[in-house]
Amino acid sequence: MSQPTATTPAQPAGTEALAAAARSVVDAVVRAGDHCAERAAELAARLRAIADELDRCAPPLQDRLGEMREFSRSVKYNPVTGPGNPFSPPLDCTDPDDAGDGTVRGAVALGLPYQGPPGHVHGGISALLMDHMMGVANGRAGVPGMTARLTLDYHRPVPLYQELTVTARHRSSDGRKVLTTGTIGAGGETYVSAEGLFIQPRTPLRE
Ligand SMILES: CCCCCCCCCCCC(=O)SCCNC(=O)CCNC(=O)[C@H](O)C(C)(C)COP(=O)(O)OP(=O)(O)OC[C@H]1O[C@@H](n2cnc3c(N)ncnc32)[C@H](O)[C@@H]1OP(=O)(O)O
């Protein structure tokens, strides 16, 4: 058996492994579609049994919502980059500022569960990626805020199953108003560009 090396991607463990497995179930359900119709009832019962098992581990919702106010937990479970959230693709946002100008950058390839027009990414998913990346850029620039307005230009349909580069950059601040831009592209082509107005809270968001 080969030994892991420095270049071997880390395998997720613990709740991240659980989220990755759930994500692969979602992917397989959509890819299999009606091709597994004969076994659908049996497989659904098995999945429901797993959901019931997980439910028995879950604390009361109010407690869990309280925990999620902690910054590190909200990052781990957020719906875009969160490795602990099966809903997240997840977008890999580990290269914060390779241009040295405050641009944050992430990579993601999206499969069939994210399809809108045939073979392409749903426009709402593009908006989700943009909103989040601009939020990350603002956080890194020290001006975190709530999205007040998000404007997207969809230049070309965003392809599924292709590595996409998602970027965002804080552009300017005017009092509590923060202007931020972003793009989704691949291979030097820009599919989506976005501009967001974010409002910093009157009292700072807690870290
Ligand atoms: C490393 C880190 C990782 C961090 C990673 C985390 C990333 C997550 C990022 C996700 C971000 C989200 O999705 S946030 C969730 C989606 N967004 C929301 O739910 C926001 C809902 N809306 C609100 O709560 C509110 O409307 C606010 C907070 C946006 C604004 O309320 P407010 O604080 O009372 O501000 P208000 O006085 O009304 O307005 C302040 C100024 O902004 C202007 N203004 C306000 N809204 C607008 C608007 N839509 N369009 C134009 N201008 C506006 C006002 O005219 C005013 O200008 P002037 O008179 O001063 O000139």
The ligand as an SDF file (V2000), in Angstrom:
LIG
                    3D

 61 63  0  0  0  0  0  0  0  0999 V2000
  -12.2890   35.9720    6.7540 C   0  0  0  0  0  0  0  0  0  0  0  0
  -13.7580   36.3270    6.8270 C   0  0  0  0  0  0  0  0  0  0  0  0
  -14.6470   35.2260    6.2900 C   0  0  0  0  0  0  0  0  0  0  0  0
  -16.1000   35.6050    6.3630 C   0  0  0  0  0  0  0  0  0  0  0  0
  -16.9250   34.7150    5.5330 C   0  0  0  0  0  0  0  0  0  0  0  0
  -18.3520   35.0740    5.6160 C   0  0  0  0  0  0  0  0  0  0  0  0
  -18.8850   35.4080    4.2900 C   0  0  0  0  0  0  0  0  0  0  0  0
  -20.3660   35.4170    4.2920 C   0  0  0  0  0  0  0  0  0  0  0  0
  -20.8760   36.5030    3.4150 C   0  0  0  0  0  0  0  0  0  0  0  0
  -22.3380   36.3540    3.2250 C   0  0  0  0  0  0  0  0  0  0  0  0
  -23.0040   37.6870    3.3120 C   0  0  0  0  0  0  0  0  0  0  0  0
  -24.4710   37.5210    3.3540 C   0  0  0  0  0  0  0  0  0  0  0  0
  -25.0310   36.6960    2.6870 O   0  0  0  0  0  0  0  0  0  0  0  0
  -25.3570   38.5030    4.3980 S   0  0  0  0  0  0  0  0  0  0  0  0
  -27.0080   37.8950    4.2910 C   0  0  0  0  0  0  0  0  0  0  0  0
  -27.8470   38.5700    3.2090 C   0  0  0  0  0  0  0  0  0  0  0  0
  -28.0770   39.9620    3.5760 N   0  0  0  0  0  0  0  0  0  0  0  0
  -28.9890   40.2850    4.4880 C   0  0  0  0  0  0  0  0  0  0  0  0
  -29.7350   39.4800    5.0470 O   0  0  0  0  0  0  0  0  0  0  0  0
  -29.1080   41.7680    4.7980 C   0  0  0  0  0  0  0  0  0  0  0  0
  -30.5280   42.1980    5.1000 C   0  0  0  0  0  0  0  0  0  0  0  0
  -30.5520   43.6420    5.2390 N   0  0  0  0  0  0  0  0  0  0  0  0
  -30.1940   44.2270    6.4260 C   0  0  0  0  0  0  0  0  0  0  0  0
  -30.0110   43.5420    7.4610 O   0  0  0  0  0  0  0  0  0  0  0  0
  -30.0710   45.7140    6.4360 C   0  0  0  0  0  0  0  0  0  0  0  0
  -30.8380   46.2880    5.4070 O   0  0  0  0  0  0  0  0  0  0  0  0
  -28.5980   46.1680    6.2930 C   0  0  0  0  0  0  0  0  0  0  0  0
  -27.7430   45.6020    7.4520 C   0  0  0  0  0  0  0  0  0  0  0  0
  -27.9780   45.7290    4.9640 C   0  0  0  0  0  0  0  0  0  0  0  0
  -28.5470   47.7100    6.3480 C   0  0  0  0  0  0  0  0  0  0  0  0
  -29.2450   48.1290    7.4880 O   0  0  0  0  0  0  0  0  0  0  0  0
  -28.6480   49.2760    8.4350 P   0  0  0  0  0  0  0  0  0  0  0  0
  -27.4220   48.8040    9.1100 O   0  0  0  0  0  0  0  0  0  0  0  0
  -29.8110   49.7290    9.2800 O   0  0  0  0  0  0  0  0  0  0  0  0
  -28.1950   50.3970    7.4400 O   0  0  0  0  0  0  0  0  0  0  0  0
  -29.0010   51.6290    6.8560 P   0  0  0  0  0  0  0  0  0  0  0  0
  -28.9130   52.7330    7.8690 O   0  0  0  0  0  0  0  0  0  0  0  0
  -30.3350   51.2280    6.3420 O   0  0  0  0  0  0  0  0  0  0  0  0
  -28.1010   51.9850    5.5880 O   0  0  0  0  0  0  0  0  0  0  0  0
  -26.7690   52.4120    5.7230 C   0  0  0  0  0  0  0  0  0  0  0  0
  -26.3950   53.0700    4.4000 C   0  0  0  0  0  0  0  0  0  0  0  0
  -26.4230   52.0680    3.3750 O   0  0  0  0  0  0  0  0  0  0  0  0
  -27.3730   52.4320    2.3770 C   0  0  0  0  0  0  0  0  0  0  0  0
  -28.0780   51.2160    1.9340 N   0  0  0  0  0  0  0  0  0  0  0  0
  -28.5800   50.2330    2.6960 C   0  0  0  0  0  0  0  0  0  0  0  0
  -29.1300   49.2590    1.9520 N   0  0  0  0  0  0  0  0  0  0  0  0
  -28.9620   49.6370    0.6610 C   0  0  0  0  0  0  0  0  0  0  0  0
  -29.3150   49.0500   -0.6010 C   0  0  0  0  0  0  0  0  0  0  0  0
  -29.9250   47.8740   -0.6940 N   0  0  0  0  0  0  0  0  0  0  0  0
  -28.9630   49.7180   -1.7010 N   0  0  0  0  0  0  0  0  0  0  0  0
  -28.3180   50.9180   -1.6440 C   0  0  0  0  0  0  0  0  0  0  0  0
  -27.9630   51.5090   -0.4980 N   0  0  0  0  0  0  0  0  0  0  0  0
  -28.2790   50.9030    0.6580 C   0  0  0  0  0  0  0  0  0  0  0  0
  -28.3300   53.3810    3.0590 C   0  0  0  0  0  0  0  0  0  0  0  0
  -28.9510   54.2400    2.1140 O   0  0  0  0  0  0  0  0  0  0  0  0
  -27.3780   54.1410    3.9680 C   0  0  0  0  0  0  0  0  0  0  0  0
  -26.6590   55.0740    3.2070 O   0  0  0  0  0  0  0  0  0  0  0  0
  -26.2550   56.5390    3.7720 P   0  0  0  0  0  0  0  0  0  0  0  0
  -27.5430   57.2040    4.1560 O   0  0  0  0  0  0  0  0  0  0  0  0
  -25.3560   56.2620    4.9550 O   0  0  0  0  0  0  0  0  0  0  0  0
  -25.5510   57.1760    2.6240 O   0  0  0  0  0  0  0  0  0  0  0  0
  1  2  1  0
  2  3  1  0
  3  4  1  0
  4  5  1  0
  5  6  1  0
  6  7  1  0
  7  8  1  0
  8  9  1  0
  9 10  1  0
 10 11  1  0
 11 12  1  0
 12 13  2  0
 12 14  1  0
 14 15  1  0
 15 16  1  0
 16 17  1  0
 17 18  1  0
 18 19  2  0
 18 20  1  0
 20 21  1  0
 21 22  1  0
 22 23  1  0
 23 24  2  0
 23 25  1  0
 25 26  1  0
 25 27  1  0
 27 28  1  0
 27 29  1  0
 27 30  1  0
 30 31  1  0
 31 32  1  0
 32 33  2  0
 32 34  1  0
 32 35  1  0
 35 36  1  0
 36 37  2  0
 36 38  1  0
 36 39  1  0
 39 40  1  0
 40 41  1  0
 41 42  1  0
 41 56  1  0
 42 43  1  0
 43 44  1  0
 43 54  1  0
 44 45  1  0
 44 53  1  0
 45 46  2  0
 46 47  1  0
 47 48  1  0
 47 53  2  0
 48 49  1  0
 48 50  2  0
 50 51  1  0
 51 52  2  0
 52 53  1  0
 54 55  1  0
 54 56  1  0
 56 57  1  0
 57 58  1  0
 58 59  2  0
 58 60  1  0
 58 61  1  0
M  END
$$$$
